[in-house]
């Protein structure tokens, strides 16, 4: 059994390595996670003593260009961009994960139950899903935000509320496909009850494609969250956040373009890397794309 697991892991790694862009994307995403972990556990490793707030320098409040002491330059109020971006990655990544994982968990539960049980329950759940899915998610998130409050925590909740329909439909489609497979029919013939079939055969085969979708959605949610902060929908009290950092540099975009370029680049790089990683994971989890 251990030899079989080792062989499967080796094959998965080889599949990922064959896709160079996916491998690079995975490394970049890992680096973002490492930065977030360091910022949470031991920020002094990067020489940062205040990881949860932006440090202003009113002795030199105007943006300074990149230099040895400030590798990415400074933005408004003398805030160092490099350390601020390192701090902000933790918050943006945490918010994005909270939205995607909570939305995926709720959606997959609804989708799997809907597809597996079928009948009137399936019809009822899918009609609710279609109603929510028909509304542009950003518009609905803004509406929910106005109702429950314009804070980072409330926006995580708002985005999670509007994000689950995608996973509900995806989970249902996968469940409908899986429950008709021969080994599921065999399990029924051997007398395995429906709940055990669901836990042992359906859910384990639904999760790998869902993980691929989660990695792709991370590349969508982070720019969305940053956009809400950028347009001022979420009031910011000096919290390190990539959208807010971009906003700080808007007044200097012509004289100090680095104040907008570097925070925006941090968002763009992660979004691209997450999508590349998702494509690589799709190759890993899809048996048709794997070969010895």
ZAMARTI-642816 format. One record per residue: residue in three letters; x, y, z of N, C-alpha, C in turn. Coordinates in steps of 0.2 Angstrom, whole numbers, m for minus. Each point is the difference from the previous one (the first is absolute). Layout:
<rs>
{r "Ala" {X Y Z} {X Y Z} {X Y Z}}
...
</rs>
This chain:
<rs>
{r "Unk" {4 m6 0} {m4 6 0} {4 6 0}}
{r "Unk" {6 0 4} {4 6 1} {4 1 m7}}
{r "Unk" {2 m6 m3} {3 1 m7} {m5 3 m5}}
{r "Unk" {m6 m2 0} {m5 3 m4} {m1 7 1}}
{r "Unk" {0 2 6} {m1 7 2} {6 4 m3}}
{r "Unk" {6 m3 1} {6 4 m2} {0 1 m7}}
{r "Unk" {m2 m6 m4} {0 0 m7} {m5 6 m3}}
{r "Unk" {m6 0 4} {m5 5 m2} {3 7 1}}
{r "Unk" {3 1 6} {3 7 1} {5 2 m5}}
{r "Unk" {5 m5 m2} {5 1 m5} {m3 2 m7}}
{r "Unk" {m5 m4 m1} {m4 2 m7} {m3 7 0}}
{r "Unk" {m3 2 6} {m3 6 0} {5 6 0}}
{r "Unk" {6 m1 3} {5 5 0} {3 0 m7}}
{r "Unk" {1 m5 m4} {2 0 m6} {m5 3 m5}}
{r "Unk" {m6 m1 1} {m5 4 m4} {0 7 1}}
{r "Unk" {1 2 6} {1 7 2} {6 3 m3}}
{r "Unk" {6 m3 0} {6 2 m2} {0 1 m8}}
{r "Unk" {m4 m4 m3} {0 0 m7} {m3 7 m3}}
{r "Unk" {m4 2 4} {m4 7 m1} {5 5 3}}
{r "Unk" {4 3 m3} {5 5 3} {m4 6 3}}
{r "Unk" {m4 3 m4} {m4 6 2} {m4 m2 7}}
{r "Unk" {m3 m6 0} {m4 m2 6} {5 0 6}}
{r "Unk" {6 m3 m1} {5 m1 5} {2 7 3}}
{r "Unk" {2 4 m5} {2 7 2} {m6 3 4}}
{r "Unk" {m6 0 m2} {m6 3 3} {0 m3 7}}
{r "Unk" {1 m7 1} {m1 m3 7} {5 2 4}}
{r "Unk" {7 1 m2} {5 3 4} {m2 7 2}}
{r "Unk" {m2 4 m4} {m2 7 2} {m5 0 5}}
{r "Unk" {m6 m4 m1} {m5 m1 5} {3 m2 7}}
{r "Unk" {4 m5 0} {3 m2 6} {4 5 4}}
{r "Unk" {4 4 m4} {3 6 2} {m4 5 4}}
{r "Unk" {m6 1 m3} {m5 5 3} {m2 m3 7}}
{r "Unk" {m1 m7 0} {m3 m3 6} {6 0 5}}
{r "Unk" {6 m1 m2} {6 1 5} {0 7 3}}
{r "Unk" {0 5 m4} {0 7 2} {m6 1 5}}
{r "Unk" {m6 m3 m1} {m5 1 4} {1 m3 7}}
{r "Unk" {3 m6 0} {1 m4 6} {6 3 4}}
{r "Unk" {5 3 m3} {5 3 3} {m3 7 3}}
{r "Unk" {m4 3 m3} {m3 7 2} {m4 m2 7}}
{r "Unk" {m3 m6 0} {m4 m2 5} {4 m2 6}}
{r "Unk" {5 m4 m1} {3 m4 5} {7 4 3}}
{r "Unk" {4 2 m5} {6 3 2} {2 6 m5}}
{r "Unk" {m4 6 0} {2 5 m5} {7 3 1}}
{r "Unk" {3 m1 6} {6 3 1} {6 m3 m5}}
{r "Unk" {m2 m6 m3} {4 m3 m5} {1 5 m6}}
{r "Unk" {m5 4 m1} {1 5 m6} {1 7 3}}
{r "Unk" {2 0 6} {2 6 3} {m6 5 1}}
{r "Unk" {m6 m3 1} {m7 3 1} {m2 0 7}}
{r "Unk" {m1 5 3} {m2 0 7} {m8 2 1}}
{r "Unk" {m3 3 m5} {m7 1 1} {m4 m3 m6}}
{r "Unk" {m1 m6 0} {m3 m4 m6} {m7 2 m2}}
{r "Unk" {m4 3 5} {m7 0 m1} {m2 8 m1}}
{r "Unk" {5 4 m2} {m2 7 m1} {6 3 m5}}
{r "Unk" {m2 5 m3} {4 4 m5} {4 5 5}}
{r "Unk" {7 0 m2} {4 4 4} {2 7 m4}}
{r "Unk" {m3 5 3} {1 7 m4} {6 3 2}}
{r "Unk" {3 4 m4} {6 4 1} {m1 7 m2}}
{r "Unk" {m3 4 4} {m1 7 m1} {6 5 m1}}
{r "Unk" {6 m3 2} {6 4 m2} {1 1 m7}}
{r "Unk" {m3 m5 m4} {1 m1 m7} {m6 m2 m3}}
{r "Unk" {m5 4 0} {m7 m3 m2} {m1 m1 m7}}
{r "Unk" {4 4 m5} {m1 m1 m7} {3 m7 m2}}
{r "Unk" {m3 m3 m5} {3 m6 m3} {7 1 m2}}
{r "Unk" {4 m5 2} {7 0 m2} {1 m6 m5}}
{r "Unk" {5 1 m5} {1 m5 m5} {4 m6 3}}
{r "Unk" {m1 m6 m3} {4 m6 2} {7 2 1}}
{r "Unk" {3 m3 6} {7 1 2} {2 m5 4}}
{r "Unk" {6 0 2} {3 m5 4} {m4 m1 7}}
{r "Unk" {m1 5 3} {m4 0 6} {m7 m1 m1}}
{r "Unk" {m3 1 m6} {m7 m1 m1} {0 m4 m7}}
{r "Unk" {1 m6 m1} {0 m4 m6} {m6 2 m5}}
{r "Unk" {m6 0 3} {m5 2 m5} {m3 7 1}}
{r "Unk" {4 4 3} {m2 7 1} {m5 1 6}}
{r "Unk" {m2 6 1} {m6 1 5} {m6 3 m4}}
{r "Unk" {m5 0 4} {m7 3 m3} {m2 6 5}}
{r "Unk" {m6 2 0} {m2 5 4} {1 m1 7}}
{r "Unk" {2 6 3} {1 0 8} {7 m4 1}}
{r "Unk" {4 m1 m5} {7 m3 2} {m1 m7 1}}
{r "Unk" {m5 m3 m2} {m1 m8 2} {5 m4 m5}}
{r "Unk" {4 m4 3} {4 m4 m4} {m4 m5 m4}}
{r "Unk" {1 m1 m7} {m4 m4 m3} {2 m8 0}}
{r "Unk" {6 m1 1} {2 m7 0} {m3 m4 7}}
{r "Unk" {1 3 5} {m2 m2 7} {m8 0 0}}
{r "Unk" {m3 5 m3} {m7 0 0} {m3 m5 m4}}
{r "Unk" {3 m2 m6} {m3 m5 m4} {1 m7 3}}
{r "Unk" {6 m1 3} {1 m6 4} {m6 m1 5}}
{r "Unk" {m1 6 4} {m6 m1 5} {m6 m1 m3}}
{r "Unk" {m2 4 m6} {m6 m1 m3} {m2 m7 m3}}
{r "Unk" {5 m3 m2} {m1 m7 m3} {m4 m4 5}}
{r "Unk" {2 0 6} {m3 m4 5} {m7 1 1}}
{r "Unk" {m2 7 0} {m7 1 1} {m4 m1 m6}}
{r "Unk" {2 1 m6} {m3 m1 m6} {m1 m8 m1}}
{r "Unk" {5 m3 1} {0 m8 m1} {m5 m3 5}}
{r "Unk" {0 3 7} {m4 m3 5} {m8 1 m2}}
{r "Unk" {m1 7 m2} {m7 1 m2} {m2 m4 m6}}
{r "Unk" {4 m1 m5} {m2 m3 m6} {m1 m8 2}}
{r "Unk" {4 m3 4} {m1 m7 2} {m6 0 4}}
{r "Unk" {m2 4 4} {m6 0 4} {m6 0 m5}}
{r "Unk" {0 4 m5} {m6 1 m4} {0 m7 m4}}
{r "Unk" {5 m2 m4} {0 m6 m4} {m2 m6 4}}
{r "Unk" {3 m1 5} {m1 m7 4} {m7 0 3}}
{r "Unk" {m2 6 3} {m7 m1 3} {m5 0 m6}}
{r "Unk" {1 3 m5} {m5 0 m6} {0 m7 m3}}
{r "Unk" {6 m3 m1} {1 m7 m3} {m3 m5 5}}
{r "Unk" {1 1 6} {m3 m5 5} {m8 0 0}}
{r "Unk" {m3 6 0} {m7 0 0} {m2 m2 m7}}
{r "Unk" {3 2 m5} {m3 m2 m7} {1 m7 m1}}
{r "Unk" {6 m3 2} {0 m7 m2} {m5 m4 4}}
{r "Unk" {m1 1 7} {m5 m3 4} {m7 0 m4}}
{r "Unk" {m2 6 m2} {m6 1 m3} {0 m4 m7}}
{r "Unk" {5 1 m4} {0 m4 m6} {0 m7 0}}
{r "Unk" {4 m3 5} {1 m7 0} {m7 m3 3}}
{r "Unk" {m3 3 5} {m7 m2 2} {m5 0 m5}}
{r "Unk" {0 6 m4} {m5 1 m5} {1 m6 m6}}
{r "Unk" {6 m1 m2} {1 m5 m5} {m1 m7 2}}
{r "Unk" {2 m1 6} {m1 m7 3} {m7 m2 1}}
{r "Unk" {m3 4 4} {m7 m1 2} {m5 1 m6}}
{r "Unk" {1 5 m4} {m4 1 m6} {m8 2 2}}
{r "Unk" {m4 m1 m5} {m7 1 1} {m2 8 2}}
{r "Unk" {m5 0 4} {m2 7 2} {5 4 3}}
{r "Unk" {4 m3 5} {5 4 3} {5 2 m5}}
{r "Unk" {2 m4 m5} {5 3 m5} {m3 6 m3}}
{r "Unk" {m6 m1 m2} {m4 6 m4} {0 6 4}}
{r "Unk" {m1 0 7} {m1 5 4} {7 4 1}}
{r "Unk" {5 m4 2} {7 2 1} {3 4 m6}}
{r "Unk" {m1 m3 m6} {2 2 m6} {m3 7 m2}}
{r "Unk" {m7 0 1} {m3 7 m1} {3 5 4}}
{r "Unk" {1 m1 6} {3 5 5} {7 2 m3}}
{r "Unk" {4 m5 m2} {6 1 m3} {0 4 m6}}
{r "Unk" {m4 m1 m4} {m1 3 m7} {m2 8 2}}
{r "Unk" {m4 1 5} {m2 7 1} {6 4 2}}
{r "Unk" {4 m3 5} {6 4 3} {5 0 m6}}
{r "Unk" {1 m5 m4} {5 0 m5} {m1 5 m6}}
{r "Unk" {m7 1 m1} {m2 5 m5} {2 7 1}}
{r "Unk" {1 2 7} {2 7 2} {8 0 m1}}
{r "Unk" {2 6 m3} {8 1 0} {2 0 7}}
{r "Unk" {6 m4 1} {2 m2 7} {2 7 3}}
{r "Unk" {4 4 m3} {2 6 3} {m5 5 2}}
{r "Unk" {m6 0 m4} {m5 4 1} {m4 m2 7}}
{r "Unk" {m1 m7 0} {m3 m3 6} {4 1 6}}
{r "Unk" {7 m1 m1} {5 1 6} {m1 7 2}}
{r "Unk" {0 5 m4} {m1 7 2} {m7 1 4}}
{r "Unk" {m5 m3 m3} {m6 1 4} {0 m3 6}}
{r "Unk" {3 m6 1} {0 m3 7} {4 4 4}}
{r "Unk" {6 3 m3} {4 4 5} {m3 6 2}}
{r "Unk" {m5 3 m4} {m3 6 3} {m5 m3 6}}
{r "Unk" {m3 m6 m1} {m4 m2 5} {3 m2 7}}
{r "Unk" {6 m4 m1} {3 m3 6} {6 5 3}}
{r "Unk" {2 5 m4} {5 4 2} {6 0 m5}}
{r "Unk" {4 5 0} {5 1 m5} {7 m1 4}}
{r "Unk" {1 m6 2} {6 m2 3} {4 m6 m3}}
{r "Unk" {6 m1 1} {3 m6 m3} {m3 m6 2}}
{r "Unk" {m2 m1 6} {m3 m6 2} {m7 m1 m3}}
{r "Unk" {m4 5 m1} {m7 0 m3} {1 m1 m7}}
{r "Unk" {5 2 m3} {1 m1 m8} {2 m7 m1}}
{r "Unk" {4 m3 5} {2 m7 m1} {m7 m4 0}}
{r "Unk" {m4 1 5} {m7 m3 0} {m4 1 m6}}
{r "Unk" {0 7 m2} {m4 1 m6} {2 m3 m7}}
{r "Unk" {7 m1 m1} {3 m3 m5} {m2 m8 0}}
{r "Unk" {1 m2 6} {m1 m8 1} {m7 m1 m2}}
{r "Unk" {m5 4 2} {m7 m1 m1} {m2 0 m7}}
{r "Unk" {4 4 m4} {m1 0 m7} {4 m5 m4}}
{r "Unk" {5 m3 3} {5 m4 m4} {m2 m8 0}}
{r "Unk" {m5 m2 5} {m2 m7 0} {m3 m3 m6}}
{r "Unk" {m5 4 m4} {m3 m3 m5} {4 m3 m5}}
{r "Unk" {6 3 m2} {5 m4 m4} {1 m7 2}}
{r "Unk" {2 0 6} {2 m7 3} {m6 m5 0}}
{r "Unk" {m6 3 2} {m6 m4 0} {m2 m3 m7}}
{r "Unk" {1 4 m5} {m1 m3 m7} {5 m5 m2}}
{r "Unk" {6 2 2} {6 m5 m2} {0 m6 4}}
{r "Unk" {m2 0 7} {0 m6 4} {m6 m4 m2}}
{r "Unk" {m6 3 m2} {m5 m4 m3} {1 m4 m6}}
{r "Unk" {4 4 m5} {1 m3 m6} {5 m6 1}}
{r "Unk" {5 1 4} {5 m6 2} {m4 m6 3}}
{r "Unk" {m4 2 5} {m4 m5 3} {m4 m4 m5}}
{r "Unk" {m4 3 m4} {m4 m3 m5} {4 m5 m4}}
{r "Unk" {6 2 m2} {5 m4 m4} {2 m6 4}}
{r "Unk" {2 1 6} {3 m5 4} {m4 m5 2}}
{r "Unk" {m7 1 2} {m4 m4 3} {m3 m5 m5}}
{r "Unk" {2 1 m7} {m2 m5 m5} {5 m5 m2}}
{r "Unk" {6 1 3} {6 m4 m2} {m1 m7 2}}
{r "Unk" {3 m5 m3} {m1 m7 2} {2 m2 7}}
{r "Unk" {6 3 3} {2 m2 6} {m5 2 6}}
{r "Unk" {m4 6 m2} {m5 2 5} {m6 m5 m1}}
{r "Unk" {m2 m2 m6} {m5 m5 0} {2 m7 3}}
{r "Unk" {6 m1 0} {2 m6 3} {0 0 8}}
{r "Unk" {1 6 2} {m1 1 7} {m7 m1 3}}
{r "Unk" {m4 3 m5} {m8 m1 2} {m2 m7 0}}
{r "Unk" {3 m4 m5} {m2 m7 m1} {3 m4 6}}
{r "Unk" {6 2 3} {2 m3 6} {m3 2 7}}
{r "Unk" {m5 4 m1} {m4 2 6} {2 6 4}}
{r "Unk" {5 4 m3} {3 6 3} {m6 5 0}}
{r "Unk" {m1 3 6} {m6 5 0} {2 7 m3}}
{r "Unk" {m5 4 m1} {2 6 m4} {4 5 3}}
{r "Unk" {0 0 7} {4 5 3} {8 m2 0}}
{r "Unk" {1 m7 0} {7 m2 0} {3 0 m7}}
{r "Unk" {m5 m1 m5} {2 2 m7} {2 7 m1}}
{r "Unk" {m4 4 3} {2 7 m1} {6 2 3}}
{r "Unk" {2 m2 6} {6 1 4} {6 m3 m3}}
{r "Unk" {m1 m7 m3} {6 m3 m2} {2 0 m7}}
{r "Unk" {m6 1 m4} {2 0 m8} {m2 7 m3}}
{r "Unk" {m5 4 2} {m2 6 m3} {4 6 2}}
{r "Unk" {0 1 6} {4 6 3} {8 0 m2}}
{r "Unk" {3 m6 1} {7 0 m1} {2 1 m8}}
{r "Unk" {m5 m1 m4} {1 1 m7} {m2 7 m2}}
{r "Unk" {m4 3 4} {m2 7 m2} {5 5 2}}
{r "Unk" {4 m2 6} {4 5 3} {6 2 m5}}
{r "Unk" {4 m4 m3} {5 2 m5} {m1 5 m5}}
{r "Unk" {m6 m1 m4} {m1 6 m4} {m2 6 3}}
{r "Unk" {m3 0 6} {m2 6 4} {6 3 2}}
{r "Unk" {6 m4 2} {6 4 2} {3 4 m6}}
{r "Unk" {m1 m3 m6} {3 4 m6} {m4 6 0}}
{r "Unk" {m7 0 1} {m4 6 m1} {2 5 5}}
{r "Unk" {1 m3 7} {2 5 5} {7 4 m2}}
{r "Unk" {5 m4 m3} {6 4 m1} {m1 5 m6}}
{r "Unk" {m5 m2 m4} {m1 5 m6} {m4 6 3}}
{r "Unk" {m5 m1 5} {m3 5 3} {4 5 4}}
{r "Unk" {5 m3 3} {4 5 4} {3 5 m4}}
{r "Unk" {2 m1 m6} {2 5 m5} {m5 5 m2}}
{r "Unk" {m6 m2 2} {m6 5 m2} {m2 4 6}}
{r "Unk" {0 m3 6} {m2 3 6} {4 5 2}}
{r "Unk" {7 m1 0} {5 5 3} {m1 7 m4}}
{r "Unk" {0 0 m7} {m1 6 m3} {m7 3 1}}
{r "Unk" {m5 m4 1} {m7 3 2} {0 3 6}}
{r "Unk" {3 m3 5} {1 3 7} {4 6 0}}
{r "Unk" {5 0 m4} {4 6 0} {m3 6 m4}}
{r "Unk" {m5 m2 m5} {m4 5 m3} {m4 4 4}}
{r "Unk" {m4 m4 5} {m4 3 4} {3 4 5}}
{r "Unk" {6 m1 2} {4 4 4} {2 6 m4}}
{r "Unk" {2 m1 m6} {3 5 m4} {m5 6 m1}}
{r "Unk" {m6 m2 m2} {m6 5 m1} {m2 3 6}}
{r "Unk" {2 m2 6} {m2 3 6} {m6 m3 3}}
{r "Unk" {m2 m5 m2} {m7 m3 3} {2 m3 7}}
{r "Unk" {6 m2 1} {2 m3 7} {4 6 3}}
{r "Unk" {m2 3 5} {4 5 3} {6 m3 3}}
{r "Unk" {6 3 0} {6 m3 2} {3 5 6}}
{r "Unk" {2 m4 5} {3 4 6} {7 m2 0}}
{r "Unk" {4 2 m5} {7 m1 0} {2 m7 0}}
{r "Unk" {m4 m5 m3} {1 m7 0} {4 m1 m7}}
{r "Unk" {5 m4 0} {3 m2 m6} {m4 m5 m4}}
{r "Unk" {m1 3 m6} {m5 m3 m5} {2 2 m7}}
{r "Unk" {1 m4 m5} {3 1 m6} {m5 5 m4}}
{r "Unk" {m6 0 0} {m5 5 m3} {1 7 3}}
{r "Unk" {1 0 7} {0 6 3} {7 3 m1}}
{r "Unk" {5 m4 m1} {7 3 m1} {0 3 m7}}
{r "Unk" {m4 m3 m5} {m1 3 m7} {m3 6 1}}
{r "Unk" {m5 1 4} {m4 6 0} {5 6 3}}
{r "Unk" {4 m2 5} {4 5 2} {5 3 m5}}
{r "Unk" {1 m4 m5} {5 3 m5} {m4 3 m6}}
{r "Unk" {m6 1 0} {m4 2 m6} {2 8 m1}}
{r "Unk" {1 4 5} {1 7 m1} {7 1 m2}}
{r "Unk" {4 m5 0} {7 1 m3} {2 m5 m6}}
{r "Unk" {m6 m2 m3} {1 m5 m6} {4 3 m5}}
{r "Unk" {0 7 m1} {4 3 m6} {7 2 2}}
{r "Unk" {1 2 7} {7 1 2} {3 m5 3}}
{r "Unk" {m3 m5 3} {3 m6 3} {m4 m6 m1}}
{r "Unk" {0 m3 m6} {m4 m5 m3} {1 m7 4}}
{r "Unk" {6 0 3} {2 m6 4} {m5 m1 6}}
{r "Unk" {m3 5 2} {m5 0 6} {m6 m4 m2}}
{r "Unk" {m2 m1 m6} {m6 m4 m3} {3 m6 m3}}
{r "Unk" {5 0 m3} {3 m6 m4} {1 m6 4}}
{r "Unk" {4 1 6} {2 m5 4} {m6 m4 4}}
{r "Unk" {m4 4 3} {m6 m3 3} {m4 m4 m5}}
{r "Unk" {m1 3 m6} {m4 m3 m5} {3 m6 m3}}
{r "Unk" {7 0 0} {4 m5 m3} {m1 m6 5}}
{r "Unk" {0 1 7} {m1 m5 4} {m6 m4 0}}
{r "Unk" {m6 4 m2} {m6 m3 m1} {0 m4 m6}}
{r "Unk" {2 3 m6} {0 m3 m6} {5 m7 0}}
{r "Unk" {5 0 3} {5 m6 0} {m4 m5 3}}
{r "Unk" {m3 1 6} {m3 m5 4} {m6 m3 m5}}
{r "Unk" {m4 4 m3} {m6 m2 m4} {3 m4 m5}}
{r "Unk" {5 2 m4} {2 m4 m5} {3 m7 2}}
{r "Unk" {4 0 6} {3 m6 2} {m5 m5 3}}
{r "Unk" {m5 3 3} {m6 m5 2} {m3 m3 m6}}
{r "Unk" {m1 3 m5} {m4 m3 m6} {5 m5 m3}}
{r "Unk" {6 2 0} {5 m5 m3} {0 m6 4}}
{r "Unk" {1 1 7} {0 m6 4} {m7 m4 m1}}
{r "Unk" {m5 3 0} {m7 m4 m1} {0 m4 m7}}
{r "Unk" {3 3 m5} {1 m4 m6} {4 m6 1}}
{r "Unk" {6 1 4} {4 m6 1} {m3 m5 4}}
{r "Unk" {m4 2 5} {m4 m5 5} {m5 m4 m4}}
{r "Unk" {m3 4 m5} {m5 m4 m5} {4 m5 m3}}
{r "Unk" {6 1 m3} {3 m6 m3} {2 m5 5}}
{r "Unk" {1 1 6} {2 m5 5} {m6 m4 2}}
{r "Unk" {m6 3 1} {m6 m3 2} {m3 m4 m6}}
{r "Unk" {1 2 m6} {m4 m3 m5} {4 m6 m3}}
{r "Unk" {m3 m6 1} {4 m6 m2} {2 0 m8}}
{r "Unk" {m5 3 m4} {1 0 m7} {7 4 m2}}
{r "Unk" {2 5 5} {6 4 m2} {6 m3 3}}
{r "Unk" {m1 m5 4} {6 m3 3} {3 m6 m4}}
{r "Unk" {6 m1 0} {3 m6 m4} {6 m2 3}}
{r "Unk" {2 m6 0} {6 m2 3} {6 2 m4}}
</rs>
